[in-house]
Each structure stands twice: as structure tokens, then as C-alpha cells.
Amino acid sequence: MVRMDDEKVDVVVAHEMLHIEFIRNFGFYCRDVLKLTVEDFGAFQEASTFLLNDEMNDILSRPDYGYKEHQELRSKLSAEWKKNKNFNNLVNYYKGLTN
């Protein structure tokens, strides 16, 4: 979300670009192979923006805060990501959380 007084829109742009790339690269896999519901896909897509903090904090002007309802999931995904930094593994890990 862009706030009127937030001049640091680079994070907003990165956040939205991450969504676009996520859908383009993993949308069909999540829907057709993993059989994620629309709600689960949306939650994963939002929570996966933790990557902006974990991987791009040195070039973005501020952290990506995400939404309150996704904070616990962001923490779990971040911890899993730090184990091997493999997005395919992360997607499959998330699928395990939805069962």
C-alpha cells in the first residue's frame, strides 16, 4: 500500500513486482500441482514478501512490513528459507503447512 506521506515507494514497487513474478512463475504449479486454494495461494503470495527483507534489505529504503494477518506465516517461511534458500522447497514447505 502506498501512503500519501511515504516517499519511499521503492518497497511498494518491489512488493508488487514480487507478486507479479510469483504468479507468472509459480501460479500454475501452486494451483494445478499443489492444489492450493485461492485463499492459500493468496496468503502464500502475501507472506512470501518476507523475501524483500531477507534478500533485498541492502538496496531497499525500508523494510517490507506485510499485513498483520500474515506475520506468523512470514516468520515461518523466513526460517525455512534461511535453511537452503530454495524457492521450490519453500513452496512445498508451505503446502505442508496447509494440510
N, C-alpha and C positions, 0 to 999 in steps of 0.2 A: 504494500500500500504506500502510495506517495502522500506525504503530509505536506501541507502548504508551506510550513517553515523548515522543511528538510531539503537543504541544498545538496545533500549527498545522495543523489539518485542513482549513483553507480551500483549500489547494492540492490536497489529495486530492479534495475535493468538486468543485472546478473541473476537475480532470483527468477525473474520471468523467463529469461533465456534458458535457465536450467530446466524449467518446466517444459518449454518447447522441445529441447533436446531429449529430455526424458521421455516425452510422449513419442517423438519420432523414433527413438532407438529402442525403447522397451515397452511401448504401449501394446503392441500386438502380442508380445511374449507374455506380458502380465495378464492380458485378457484371455488369450487363446490357449496358452500352455499352462500357466499357473492358475488360471480360472479365478483371478481376483475379482471381487465385486467392484462396482463403480465406486462405492464408498471406500473400500480398502485401497483401491488404486489411488483415489484422491488423497487419502491420508498419507500413503507412502510418498506420493509426489510432493506433498507439502513438507512432510518431515525430512525428506532427503535433502532439503535445502541446508541442512546442517553442514553439508559439504562446502558451502561457501565459507564457513568459518574454519573448518578443518583444513581446507586446501587452498583458500584464496585470501586468508586474513592479512597477508602481507601486501596485497595490492588493492584491497577494498577499503573505503574510507571509514567504515564502521561495521560492526557485526550484523549478521542477519539474525533477527530475533525470532522469526517464525510466529506461529499462533500459539496461544496459551494451551489449547487443547492438544497440541502435538508435542509439547515439551518432553514428556516422558518417552515417547517414541523416538524423538530426536536423540535423546541421551542413549537409548539402547542401540540405535543404528550407528551412532558415532563410536560407541565402544566396540561394536562388531567391525566397523570399517577399519579401525586402527589395528586390528589383528592382521589383516593382509591387504587392505586397500584394493579389493577386487569387487567391482560393482555387480558382476554376475552372482558372486557369493552373497553379496548384500541383499539382492533381490530374493534369492532363495531363502536366506535367513528370515526376511520379512514374511515370506509366505508361511514359514513355520510358526510365526507369531500369530497369524490369522486363524490357524486351525483350532 
